[in-house]
Amino acid sequence: MPEVANSHPLQKQRKLRRWHRLVALVTSCQLLLWTLSGLYFAFIDIDYVRGHQFKLSVPPAQLDLSQLKAGLVSANKVMIQERLVGELIVGVQTDDGVQWLDVQGAPIVALSGEQALTLGNERTVIKPDQVEWVDRDMPGSEYRGAPLPLWRLWKAEDPDRVAYVDAMSGEVTVVRHDAWRWWDFLWSLHIMSYEDRDTIGTWLLRVFSLLALATAVLGLWLFLYTRVRRTSQ
């Protein structure tokens, strides 16, 4: 009878160990991906990833505000800047976004590809010679979150470095290169958002987070249970 009584906790422990191994096997691949992506995030400079080193600072310009003849506008914020040399534009920001106007208050036209290349050469070290029009919002794209339309600029000899220029304001919105693409790929694995690469809180992330928690709790419980059992013998 004593042997039967002592075998019960051992059977319970073996069952828990089997469950722990099973849960750990399911979560081990994702845990490895979390670890590898976390190492990349920890050791690479985020400013380098964002491509700030490829941008050139725009020197201050003398703005002739006497040109402004725009009337009353309804806005949360108004921005005044020079797009091309001698061209003053006004950005009217509302809850729906930013509308760019000329000094007369009329909507401006988008930059041409040649004009965008000129700005790309003036404001980045990429020195682009190729241009592509972008006006569609693509899930998971390099330019997601940037206002459309955009001009995509790159150099034929080095297509991995790409600058995106706002076709209305002329600003270099984002610069993308291989370090950013690795970051974006690993980030999608980290948050388990494989389509748009931005959604935090997917059902996959929640399930594997709970499984990882279960793995850790079961492992700690087994460690403490085994230790207490050994000391009690």
N, C-alpha and C positions, 0 to 999 in steps of 0.2 A: 504493500500500500504506500509506503513512503516514496518508493521509486516512481509510482504513478503520479503522486502529488508533485514531485520535483520535475517530472517531464512536461507538465503543463506550461510553465513559464518558458521553458526551452522551445517548445513548439510555437508559442506566441512570438518569441524572439526571432525564430527562423522565418516565420511568416512575414514579420515586419521587415526583415532583411531582404526577402524576396521582393516585397513591394518597393523597398528603397532602391534596389538594383534596377527594377523595371522603370520607375519614375526617373531615376538618374540616366538611364539609357535613352529615354525619350528626350530629356532636356539637355543632354551633354553636348550635342552639336550646336544648339542655340547658345548655350553657355560659353562655348568656345568662340562663337561669332561675337558675342557681347564682349568677351575679353579682348579679342584681337582688335575689334573696332575701337574699344575704349583705349587701348594702347596707342593706336594711331592718333586719336583725338588728344591724348595727353601729351604726346611728344612732338606734335607739329604746331607751329604758330598759326593761329587762326587768321591773323592779318595777312600772312603769306598766302594762306588758302584763298582768301577773298580777293587776292590779286591787287592789293593796294600798291605793290611795288611796280606794277606796270602802268600806273596812272601818273600823269604829270600835273602838277598844280597849275591852276589857271591864274595868271597874273592879274592883279587888280586893273580894272578899266575905268576910264573917266566916262561916267554915264550922264548924258545930256537929258535931264528930266524935263527940260522945257519942251521936249518933243511930245510929251504925253498929252493926249487930248481925249482920252477915254472918259466916259461919263460915269454915272453912278452904277456900282455893281454890288450884288449880294454875295458875300464871300466870308469864309472863316479866316482866310489869310490871303494876302496879295504879295506876289514876288515880282521883282523887277530885275532883269538881267540882260546881258548881251549874248545873243545867239551867234551870229556871224559878226564880223567886224563892221561896226557902225549900225547894226540892226538891234534895236531895243525891243524886247518882248515882255509882256506882262502875264504872269501866271495867276489865275483866279482859282483858288482852292475852295471847294465845297465838299459836302458829304459824299457827293457822287464822283469826286476826283478833281483833277486839275484841267482847266481849259486855258489854252494859251492864246493871247490876243496880241495884235500889233498896237502901235502907239495911238492909232485911231479908234481902238476898241473893237476891231473886226477880227474874227478868227484867222489865225495864220495858216499857211499851207505847210505841208511836211517838207522836210529837207530832201533834196535830191541825193542820189547815191554819190555823186561827185562831191557835193557839199559835206556829206557824212564822212567820206574818206579824208577830206581836208581836216575836219575836226578830229578824226581819229589819229591823224599824224601829228596834230598839234597837242593833243591831250593825252596820248599814250606813247609808250616806248615800243609798241608793237610795230609801228610803221606799216599799216595795212595797205594792201593794194587790191584786195578783193572785197566785194560787197554783196549783200543779199538782203532782200526785203522780208521782214517778219511781221505778220499781222494776225497770226492765229495763236491762241493760248493753248499750248500743248501740255497735258499732264506730265509731270516729271521732267520738263524741259530745263535747259540750262538757264533760261531767262525767266523762269516762272516768278511771278510776283512783281516783275517790272512792268511799267505802263506800256501799252501798245499804242501805235506801231513802233517798231524798232528797226534799225539797220544793224545787221550782223557784219562785222568787219574782221578780216584776218589777212595775214601775209601768206602768199602762195607757198613760199619756202618753209614756213613754220605754221601749219594750219592748226596746231594744238592750242595756240594762244588766240583767244577770240575776245573782241570787245563788242559790247552792245551799246549803241548810241540811240537815245530817245529821238525819234524822228521829228518830234515837235519842238522840244526844248533844246536839243543839241547836246544834252548832258551825257557823259559816259556813265551809264547806269551800273553795269556790272562788267567784270573781266573774268573770263573763265580759262583755266589751264588744267593740266593733268592732276596736280595736287588737289584742286577743287573736285575734279571728277571722281578721284579715289575717295575723298571725304564724302561726297554725295552718295556714292555706291555703298560705302560702309555704314553711313547714316541710315540708309534704307534697310540694311540688314539689322542694324541696331534697334530701330523702332518697329521693324517688321511691317513697313509700308512700302510695298514693291511697285506700286503703280504711280502715285503722285509723289512719293518719297517725302511727304510732309505731314501726313496724318499721324498724330500721336494718340494712342489709345485704341488701336485696332483690336479686334477680337482675338487675333493671333497673339499680340503682345500681352493681352490680359491673361489668356490661357497659359502661355509659357511662363509668365511671371508667377502665377499661382503654382504651377508645377515646380518651378525653381524654389519657391518658398517651401513647398511640401518636401522637396529633396533635402533642403537644409534642416528643416524641423525634424524630419525622420532621422537624419544622420545624427543630429545632436541628441535626440531622444535615445537612439540606440547606444550611443557612446555613454551617456549618463546611466542608462539602464544596465549596461554590461558592467560598468565600473561599480555601481552600487551592489550588484549581484555578487561580484567577485569579493568585495569587502565584507559582505555578509556571510560568505561561506567559511 
